[in-house]
Amino acid sequence: MSRRTQFGMQPAKRRTTVRFQQGAGTIKAILWTVLLIYGAFVAYKILPAYVAEYQLQDKMQEEAKFAVVNRYPEEQIRDSIFKVVKDLEIPVKREEIKIEASQDVVRIACDYTVPVDLVVYKMNLHFTPSSENKNL
């Protein structure tokens, strides 16, 4: 029995198999790197819209609390909320901010959509922040 066939494979075949396995590992590493970079890009594009919505929601709650106690008129509340909307660069028109203010309750709401371009896919994020506060 020769030394080549004693171990089951010939040396030339063994080198070829190892070479293909090394190439597969490199391709996997490149694909995972591309996916990781794209995931970071998606987070970079989407997260600011969610942070802005959270800040707007917080301002609405704060404004509703003060408006009920101080009996602010609807236009003053709308102006205050619209200033925050402009600062956060949220695509909402002044008229789209819905305010209902009475002696007992203040309701603030708006509805908007933020377009996000993810290079391979375009999506729209829909937000409906609102707040309500009742007089004690």
C-alpha atoms as one frame of an Amber mdcrd trajectory, in Angstrom:
protein
   0.000   0.000   0.000   1.450   3.321  -0.974   1.708   6.272   1.390  -0.724
   8.337  -0.682  -3.613   5.926  -0.474  -2.855   4.936   3.123  -4.435   8.199
   4.430  -7.345   8.185   1.968  -6.599  11.341  -0.035  -3.925  12.403  -2.343
  -1.980  15.523  -1.434  -3.230  17.522  -4.461  -6.906  17.027  -3.520  -6.261
  17.987   0.074  -4.744  21.350  -0.970  -7.711  22.129  -3.237 -10.236  21.430
  -0.464  -8.394  23.679   1.987  -8.204  26.472  -0.609 -12.016  26.398  -1.176
 -12.697  26.419   2.566 -10.538  29.493   3.030 -12.415  31.325   0.254 -15.798
  30.533   1.823 -14.672  32.043   5.118 -13.605  35.253   3.385 -16.955  35.570
   1.584 -18.851  35.029   4.840 -16.784  37.689   6.575 -17.428  40.175   3.763
 -21.193  39.482   3.777 -21.457  39.865   7.567 -19.472  43.110   7.401 -21.763
  44.487   4.687 -24.861  43.486   6.706 -23.453  45.092   9.853 -22.658  48.335
   8.031 -26.125  48.404   6.429 -27.738  47.783   9.824 -25.853  50.751  11.262
 -26.963  52.863   8.276 -30.620  51.889   8.812 -30.363  52.785  12.508 -28.757
  56.121  11.563 -31.690  56.901   9.254 -34.572  55.660  11.455 -33.588  56.518
  15.040 -33.732  60.341  14.674 -37.420  60.119  13.685 -38.231  58.097  16.813
 -36.218  60.412  19.062 -37.989  63.476  17.613 -41.391  61.813  18.136 -40.495
  61.055  21.754 -39.435  64.667  22.355 -42.631  65.975  20.753 -44.726  63.605
  22.874 -42.931  64.829  26.007 -43.536  68.480  25.081 -47.217  67.754  24.424
 -47.625  66.183  27.868 -45.847  69.082  29.530 -47.894  71.657  27.618 -51.183
  69.880  28.406 -50.391  69.938  32.146 -49.615  73.654  32.183 -52.432  74.584
  29.808 -55.108  73.003  31.995 -53.881  74.778  35.130 -53.170  78.154  33.515
 -56.133  78.003  31.097 -54.080  78.798  28.015 -56.050  79.495  24.825 -55.800
  77.009  21.961 -53.693  79.330  19.790 -51.059  79.763  22.497 -50.822  75.990
  22.957 -50.627  75.461  19.174 -47.859  78.083  18.868 -45.838  76.424  21.623
 -46.156  72.946  20.085 -45.451  74.245  16.578 -42.225  75.874  17.786 -41.031
  72.463  19.016 -42.132  70.847  15.741 -40.042  73.357  13.775 -37.019  72.875
  16.076 -37.197  69.089  15.668 -37.742  69.391  11.889 -40.888  67.271  11.981
 -43.015  67.489   8.796 -46.179  68.903  10.424 -48.050  72.036   9.380 -49.380
  74.381  12.017 -52.984  73.556  11.043 -52.392  69.811  11.531 -51.869  70.229
  15.289 -55.271  69.468  16.809 -56.040  71.144  20.122 -59.162  70.878  22.230
 -59.049  73.118  25.280 -61.877  73.580  27.748 -62.076  74.326  31.454 -61.898
  70.649  32.343 -59.598  69.067  29.772 -56.842  69.830  27.277 -56.211  67.419
  24.395 -53.298  67.827  21.994 -52.745  65.561  18.995 -51.116  65.485  15.601
 -50.632  62.910  12.892 -47.643  62.813  10.560 -45.517  60.592   8.367 -41.741
  60.736   7.983 -40.332  59.376   4.701 -37.102  57.386   5.115 -34.871  56.419
   2.190 -32.865  53.270   2.953 -31.215  53.139  -0.514 -32.707  49.747  -1.416
 -36.105  50.444   0.170 -38.168  53.556   0.817 -40.398  53.474   3.875 -42.779
  55.810   5.665 -42.812  55.979   9.446 -46.241  57.007  10.743 -46.531  58.750
  14.120 -49.575  59.926  16.095 -48.353  61.580  19.302 -51.076  62.877  21.602
 -51.641  64.006  25.156 -54.593  64.651  27.408 -54.738  66.229  30.833 -57.839
  66.766  32.973 -58.411  69.420  35.583 -58.559  68.158  39.131
